[in-house]
Amino acid sequence: MGSPEFALPTLLKLAEHYSVVGVVTQPDRPAGRGREMKPPPVKLLAKSLGLPVIQPLRLRAPEAQEQLRAWAPDLIVVAAFGQILRQEVLDLPPHGCLNVHASLLPRWRGAAPINAAILHGDEQTGVTIMRMDAGLDTGPILSQRAIPIEPEDTAATLGEKLARLGADLLIEILPSYLDGELQPQPQDETSATYAPMLKKEDGWLDFRRPAEMLARQVRAYHPWPGTFYDGWPGGHLKVLRAHSIPEAALQPKSGERAIYHGLPAVRTSDGWLILEEVQPAGKKAMSGKTFLLGARNWA
């Protein structure tokens, strides 16, 4: 059970090492300017592997439940599926349901753990293989593996690393788990933190915040929901890449915006956010220097 790109390495590894009796993914969704129906990445991979796929709007639907029982899986593996598994599904396979989660649980339970780790300045993150229960990422842990968060990591680049790491760790521990040698251990509830589902408005850059926090926000929300700045006469401006500098490094001529080494800069609560790559409304992405060529009223 999975939907986005994060789940692809897990499905691929499972198909290489085990008999995958079926794949459950989210329904096709409208996307792009034309709002054409777009299948989730897991569906495309499953079809290429010749695996049967169902896309229930709700997993609790009778026809979805009937298909799960017909497949009679020994084990269900979940990786960024996007739906809550009810108890009857958790109880269906003899070996339960395992989740490949993109954080070092119990830190960053929830829908957006990769984004949260970058946003809050964590030095490291990782993956957790856990046996699922009825709670939100509260089940006991089978194994974990950590990696550092690099200074230039975005949610996209870090997500790719964690997707591969999670798939490798799952395949590594599955034999001992299925043999009963590896037993899940309970999480430390006192250390739990939560990463709620992101919304489009989360991408608004509030320049009353510290510069480094805003720079992390740009990385944490790339590519979705993205970050944006509406505080200049040219209107909506997406910020694709940025970095922070301290107040002393820049003395503006006037106002809240400035130019620093040929790049647009915006004052924050404690310094400046330097916009390395932006995308004005209705235009393609461009470097900050290129943007300034047409933004005469920036500073």
N, C-alpha and C positions, 0 to 999 in steps of 0.2 A: 504494500500500500504506500503510494507516494505520488507526488505531482510535479514539482519543479525540477530544475536542473540539479539541485542538491541531491536528489534521489537517484540520479542516473548511475553513478558508479556502484551504488549498492545493488541495484537491479542487475546490472551487468555482471558483477561478481557472483551474485546468487545464481544467475543463469549459467555461469561457467562451472560452478561447483555442485549445484543441486538441481533437482527437478522442480521447476517453478510451475505450479498447477494453474495459477491465475494471477492477474494483476488488477488492482482496484485503484482508480485514479479519479480526479475531479472531472466534472463535465467540461466540454469545450466552452470557451468564453469569448465574447466579442472583444477585439483588440485593434489598435491602430486607428488612424483617421477614418478608414472605411468601415470600421466596426465589424470586420469579417470575423467569423467564428474561427478561433484558434485552439487547436488541441494542446493539452499539457504535454511537456516534453516526455514524461514517462509513457504516455500513450504511444508516441511516435517510436520510442525505443522498443517497447513491448511488441508493437506490430512488426518491426523489423526483425525481431527475434522469433516471430511466429507464436507469440504467447497470447492466450485469450485475455480480453480486457473488458471490464465493466466500468461504467462511469455514473454511479448513482448520485442523484442530487442530495440524497440523504442515505447514509449507510443503514439506517434503521428501516428503510423501505422493505416491505415483505419480499419483493423480487430479489433485492440485493442479499437479504438474509438467506433466501432459498439457494442462491447461487453459491454463497460461501459454504453452506452445508453440503452442497453437491460436490464442491471441490475437495471437501474433507481434508484441509491442510494439517500437517503435523505441527507446523509452526507458521506464524504470521510475523513478517518483518515490516515495520513501519519506518518510513523516512520522509519527513515533511509532507505528510498526507493532506492535512488541512481539515480533517473532521475528527470529532471525538468518537472514540470507540466505546460503545456501551458494554455492559457486563456480559451479555450473551455472546458478544464477539470475543471478548477477552477470554471467556471460558471455552470457546469452541475448539481450538487446537490443543492437543495433549501437552505440548511444550510451551503453551502460552503465546503471548505476543511480545516481541522485542522491538525496542525503539532505538534508532540511531539518532541521537540528539546532539546538536552542534554547540555544546558548552560542557564545562566541567561541573555537572550537577553536584550539589543543589544550587549552584550559582547560575542564574539566568534560565530558570524555568520559563516556559511560555513560547509565544509565537515568533519572537524576533531576537533570539539569543546572540546571533552574530553581530547584529547592529548594536545591541546593548553593550557588548564587550568593547567594541571600538569607541562608542560614544562616551563611556565612563572611564576610558583611559586604562583599561586592564592591560597588564604587561603580557599576559598569556591567556589563551583559551584552549579549547580542545574538543574532544568528542566523548560521549558517554554511551555505552550500550547498556540499556536497562530493561528489566522485565516490567511491562506496563501493568498498572492497576487503574482503578476508576478515577484517580486524581489527575491533576495537570502536571505531568512529568514528576510525579512523586514516587514512582515505583523503585524497587531495590536495584542496585547497580551491579552489573556483571564485570565491567571493565571500563577503564578510562585511559585516554592518551592526550598529552598536552603538547602544544606548539606555541612559540612566541608570536605575538602580534607585531609585525614589522611596522616601522614608522609610515610607510607609504601604503599599507594595506587598506583597501576599501572593503565594503561588504561583499562585493563581487569577487575580488581576488582571495580574500580570506575564506569565503564560502566554497570556492573551488578546492582550496587546500583541505578544508575540513570534510568536504564530500568524499575526497579520495581517502583521507585518513580514516573516516568512519567505515567505509566499505572494507578497507584492508583489515581494520580491527575486528569487524564483525566476522569475516571469514576466518580470521585467526582463532577466535574464541569459540566459534560455533561447535566444533567437534567435542571439546571438553564440556560445553554446556549441555549438548544433546546426550552425552554419556553420563551426565549427572555428577561429573567431577567438579565443575565450576558452579558454585552456589551464589546467588545474588545476595548482596549485603544492603541493609537499610541505609537510606540517606540521613544525613544530619539535618534535621528540620530547623535547628537554630541558625543555620548558615544560609537558608534559602533566600534567593532574590528572584524577582520576576521581570520578564521582558514582554510587555503587552504587545498586541498586534499594532503595527504602524498604520497611521492615517496620512492622507495626502498633506494635511495642514501641519503635520509634524516637521515638514521640510522648511518652514519659515525660519529665516535667520534673524534672531533677536539680538541686535547689536548692543543690548544692555548687558549681555553675558561676556565672560572672558574670551579673549581671542583664541586661545588654544582649544577651548571647549567648542567654539564655532568651527575651527578647522577639523576637529574630530567629527563634528556633526556632518560636515561635507563628505568625509570619507565613509562614515557609518551609514549614510543614506544614499550612497551611490551603488547601484543605479536607481533604486526606488526607496522612498518616494521622491528622491532628489531634494536639493536645497535651492532656495530662491530668495531674491532680494528685490523689494518693491520700493525702495527708498530713494529713487532718482527719477528725474523727469522723463527718461526714456521708457519707463514702465517696467514690466515684469522681466527679471533677469535671472535665469538659472545659473547657479554656480556649480561647476563640474569639478574643479580642482582649486584648492586654496591652501595657504599656510599662514601662520601667525608670526608676528614680530612684536617685540616690546615697544612701549610708547617712545622711549628715548631714541629708537632707531629712525624715527621719522618725524620731521617737523613740517606739518602742512602749512600751505599758504593761507588758506581760509576754509571754513566750513567743515563738514564731517567727512567729506571724501577727499582723497589725495591721490597722487601718482608717486609710486615708489619703484625706482629702477625700471621705469617704463611700463609698470603694471598698475592697474586700478587697485586702490586700497580704501577700506572703510574702517572708521574708528570704532573700537569696541570699548567695553568698560575698563580694560586695562592695557590696551595696545591697539594693534591694527590687524585686520584680516586682509591678506594680499590675494587678489583673485587671479589665479594663473590661467584658468580656462573657464569660459562662460558661454551662454547661449541666449542671446536676446530673443524676445518674442517673435515668432514667425521666421527665424533665421537658423542657420546651421551653427553647430558648436565652433568656437574660435578661441584662439589664444587671447589672453588679456591685452597683449600689445596690439593685436589686430583690432580688437574691440575699441580701443582708445582712438584709433584712426578715424572712426565714425562717431565717436561719442565726445564731441567738442565741449559739451557742457558738463563733463564729469567732474572736473576740479578747476 
